[in-house]
């Protein structure tokens, strides 16, 4: 008899967004004529820029001609894209990453979820708390955790590293030394970045303990401060860190799908190159990312692409600034919003995250995301995002001021 992977049964399901949808539906049924402003959106809302759509169309035409048609893509990604990434994302930032250390993928979610496969089943995993849920969920599915404790909001055996206003949303070293350390900066949901000194301290820690840092830099393109764009800006990172990147929030590729992982040549554990292991995994379980998408990715780095994408990011960040300023004027404690499209606020009057969700929805018609959905340390916090329209963002802040 076939048996199922019982680890899947430990997963808690996507309670957060289904509960948000339920409460919004109920509100709409009770107030059919009231307007709703959605500031909980985690997806981009602006279309692909012309540089990208032109490149897509040109690549589609190539695929329609015998001389330029391409079949299976190389498992590591086309060299033209990997060389472009190595130059613009790394060399220009002073990082020595070569094209053969870059693995093109269909997005960071897959890489964040799959990268754990090359590590031992018994690895101790540490995550920032709160954080993007994929890191924990995929380790649950892989059997690295015990049961979920509903009262604590935690899985047994996962090391949760609280990120709160007290530590400026950057985790301290945990008591238990982890084997795998997921760091995400700028962070979803807190929106806060890490300083180079803080990141260097984590790199040093990982090198001393021979842990591996899995560094999710999906929001790197939003950095406006002097925060590091890549972990490889830190000395010694190539012997302890894998970095994951995405074109989703950077260039509107959420529906097109493109990302990459950096697995440095120097990175070894148990005397084995992790790059070789990842290469083996790509060769067996990965179908490649379409040629046309990789050409679209290349166009992101052209002079026109860079200009057009900068404008999009500026558009979202104007919303972020409006939210941050609006909240502060209204007397809220608010964080993030400078290096990322996320604004993280402390709920007023000690309301729980869900209590504040209801207040905001029922009294102002605004939908956001309760912080507790991202981990136990998110309780008492709330996430707003900059992906709405400017008009709605301004209107929402007016309503919040009047609450
Ligand atoms: N990493 C973080 C921190 C995210 O917030 C997201 C998406 O919201 C992703 C990765 C997923 O990126 P992609 O669209 O490339 O799969």
Boltz pocket constraint, residues with backbone or C-beta under 6 A from the ligand:
constraints:
  - pocket:
      binder: B
      contacts: [[A, 42], [A, 106], [A, 107], [A, 108], [A, 109], [A, 110], [A, 112], [A, 132], [A, 184], [A, 186], [A, 187], [A, 188], [A, 216], [A, 218], [A, 245], [A, 246], [A, 247], [A, 248], [A, 249], [A, 253], [A, 254], [A, 258], [A, 259]]
      max_distance: 6.0
